[in-house]
Amino acid sequence: MNQSALFTIFGGTGDLAKRKLYPSLFRLYRKGNLKDHFAVIGTARRPWSDEHYREIVQETIKDLHPSPAEAEEFSSHFYYLSHNVNDTNHYDELRELTERLDEQYQLANNRVYYLAMAPQFFGTIVQHLQSQGILTEEGFNRLVIEKPFGFDYDSANELNRQIRAVFPEKDIFRIDHYLGKEMIQNIAVVRFANNIFESMWNNRYIDNIQITFSESLGVEDRGGYYENSGALKDMVQNHILQVVSLLAMEVPVSFSDESIRLEKVKALKAIRRYTTEEVTENFVRGQYDAGKLDTTEFIPYRKEPNVAEDSATETFVAGKFLIDNFRWSGVPFYIRTGKRMTEKGTRINIVFKQVPVNVFHFDNEDVSPELSHNVLTIYIQPTEGFSLTLNGKQIGQGFNPEPVKLDFRQSAEVTENSPEAYEKLLLDALRGDGTNFSHWDEVANSWEIVDCIKKTWDQITPDFPNYAAGTMGPKASFDLLNKNGHDWIWTPDNWYRERGKLD
Ligand code: NAP
């Protein structure tokens, strides 16, 4: 597909635009998804010239090794407009440039507005796009917005009201970049294209589900942002609940964005809204202290730049969601995410129930050999693939079962050459396909779920810090599973402990 469109990037000088958007646009250009009929307007306050902007754009695609002619040709489609989003006059200049480029590149009035800026500006930008006549009647007008979408249900609802006053839902593309990741998209294929899984995808066969999004990095230079967010809002409200809904949803009637969304929303609606007591029972928060992993030493969160000395912000969350419907009643969906954990990794473990009777018990032996649970693991990053743990017979005398693992990982070459999440999402937005974006109903339900937890936490002063940097979180996170007779399947910390590299 070669689509004509004008991209207007608000926040064109920012980190996201430089690290993700320009390289992704270049990949689309290189693959021929964007050709002669595209142009980009970058806007922000600083007074850059087109020439300087194009140099910056070229700099951002250096790692993709374009030839000088290719870099020159690609960046010639980029135009810069110094623009303060709060200044109405600037939108008139934007309209003039938009109309000029539309004609020059024959863009058929197709427009994508990408808001790579802090959310407090979203309302004013969309209002001005309308009031200053930048939106067109012909072609398409699509709005791409970044997370965070609000900071609780009420603020998200207000933001949504402002945006929906200008753009219909079908033209709003709320980015959750995890939804652009290959293996997240693969969840649907693993489930709906494999009878052995879909037929067992319910509370009769599944014991529990574990979702881990762990980061080995600390808060780095994002202390200011993170202090107002924390792990619950930064990760659970969006990425983790999206994954829960993909795992829990019913089979859609067809693989269209509407059918999938309908089922995801039903799954989110069925997640139990916890009372204060239930939050305390089922959710754990943590904040990292100093720590040492192997030879590397880490400072506590409270000593990071732009973090309060008595900060109550959580850098770790673990919890148990319950889904009150026929398919999932009684199956815990455990989730955990945090910073400064042992290893960076996103993975899902589907833990199947044990066989009803262990027949490998022999009269002349006191104990039966233990059977492991069958576990389907979906690896999302850094490696991509899945594995299935089964019980096989140990070679030799007797009938001792032992776990064996069927392991499939995409090769590094395939992973490197597969499109980046932002590239896929930009192409989806260009095609008008909303499957891999968050619909308002999903955002609203996720905020409702998270607000219950946050409200309870706000009433109690946490006992922070409570986990050492380099570990897999506070003890309470392990206790949370243990009290239901479960254990976290993924324990990279044990590898280090066994070798004396972690206390
Ligand atoms: P950033 O580096 O701080 O960029 C903000 C941009 O907004 C800059 O280009 C800034 O340029 C511009 N800006 C600020 N005030 C303005 C105004 N009044 N009028 C016009 N332009 C203005 O932020 P970012 O990291 O790119 O993040 C942008 C959005 O993406 C945020 O909502 C963030 O949460 C989200 N996000 C970012 C990442 C990431 O990897 N960076 C990942 C996920 C989500 P001037 O100073 O020149 O005006």
Boltz pocket constraint, residues with backbone or C-beta under 6 A from the ligand:
constraints:
  - pocket:
      binder: B
      contacts: [[A, 10], [A, 11], [A, 12], [A, 13], [A, 14], [A, 15], [A, 16], [A, 17], [A, 19], [A, 43], [A, 44], [A, 45], [A, 46], [A, 83], [A, 84], [A, 85], [A, 86], [A, 115], [A, 116], [A, 117], [A, 118], [A, 119], [A, 146], [A, 147], [A, 148]]
      max_distance: 6.0
